């Protein structure tokens, strides 16, 4: 702030940048991570990110379907 107590435009820009950098909704990486986090316990005992059980289940289901598809499309021709 200057001597008269006014806020300069540069200080306003810096404050807005700081506010937007900490906001989850403006950062796509943080928003996606927040969407897939476990609702009951988002961080484990070691402080690492813990995914939702639904995300893990969907991942395993996609891997199983991909395996079945590859078996019946490539495995039968060999």
Secondary structure, DSSP 8 states (H G I E B T S, - for coil): --TTS---HHHHHHHHHHHHHH-TTT-HHHHHHHHTB-SS-SB-TTS-B-B-HHHHHHHHHHHHHHHHHHIIIIITT-
